[in-house]
Amino acid sequence: MNQIDAIIVDIKKMFAKQPNTIYEVRVVDQIYSKKVNIFFEYYKIGKATHSQQIARLDNEYREQIPEIIAKIRKETGLTVNTNI
């Protein structure tokens, strides 16, 4: 199992499917530290967003961000946002 597959397993564990709750994954390319952070975010309608970092990937994953986003979207069905 590679690191991306482990991240998808973690996302699936956190995804609780509660009513009136919005779930999404955020992929952030930190250009100065040359890292890629992946966050799991959820919030109930009208409430504050809860964000939990689930991975911090090294520089070699920066070129693979579009493929990572597509794979997470396909495997989990969640919305994936990014800053690129």
C-alpha positions in Angstrom: 0.0 0.0 0.0 1.5 3.3 -1.0 1.1 6.6 0.9 -1.9 7.9 -1.2 -3.8 4.7 -0.7 -3.2 5.0 3.1 -4.6 8.6 2.9 -7.7 7.3 1.2 -8.2 4.7 3.9 -7.9 7.4 6.6 -10.4 9.6 4.7 -12.9 6.7 4.6 -12.5 6.1 8.3 -13.3 9.8 9.1 -16.3 10.0 6.7 -19.3 9.5 9.0 -22.2 10.4 6.7 -24.2 12.4 9.3 -27.3 14.4 8.2 -26.9 18.1 7.4 -23.1 17.8 7.4 -20.8 18.9 4.5 -17.6 16.8 4.0 -14.7 17.8 1.8 -10.9 17.2 1.3 -8.6 20.1 0.9 -5.2 19.7 -0.8 -2.8 22.6 -0.2 0.5 23.1 -2.1 2.8 25.0 0.3 5.2 26.6 -2.2 7.7 28.0 0.3 8.1 24.8 2.4 7.8 22.6 -0.7 5.2 20.3 1.0 1.7 19.2 0.1 -0.8 19.1 3.0 -4.1 17.2 2.9 -6.9 18.1 5.2 -10.2 16.4 6.0 -12.9 19.1 6.6 -16.5 18.9 7.7 -19.1 21.2 9.1 -22.8 21.2 10.0 -24.8 23.7 8.2 -24.6 27.0 10.1 -21.7 25.8 12.3 -17.9 26.3 12.3 -15.7 24.1 10.0 -13.6 21.4 11.6 -10.3 20.7 9.8 -7.9 17.9 10.5 -4.6 17.4 8.8 -4.3 13.8 7.5 -1.1 13.9 5.5 2.0 16.0 4.8 3.6 14.9 1.6 7.1 15.7 0.4 8.2 17.7 -2.6 8.1 14.8 -5.0 4.3 14.7 -4.7 3.9 18.3 -5.9 3.9 17.3 -9.6 1.3 14.6 -8.9 -1.4 16.8 -7.3 -3.9 16.6 -10.1 -3.6 12.8 -10.1 -3.9 12.7 -6.3 -7.1 14.9 -6.4 -8.6 12.7 -9.1 -7.9 9.5 -7.2 -9.3 10.8 -3.9 -12.4 12.1 -5.7 -12.9 8.7 -7.5 -12.3 6.5 -4.4 -14.3 8.6 -1.8 -16.8 10.6 -3.8 -16.0 13.7 -1.8 -15.4 17.2 -3.0 -11.7 18.0 -3.2 -10.6 21.6 -3.1 -7.1 22.9 -3.8 -5.2 26.2 -3.9 -3.5 25.6 -7.3 
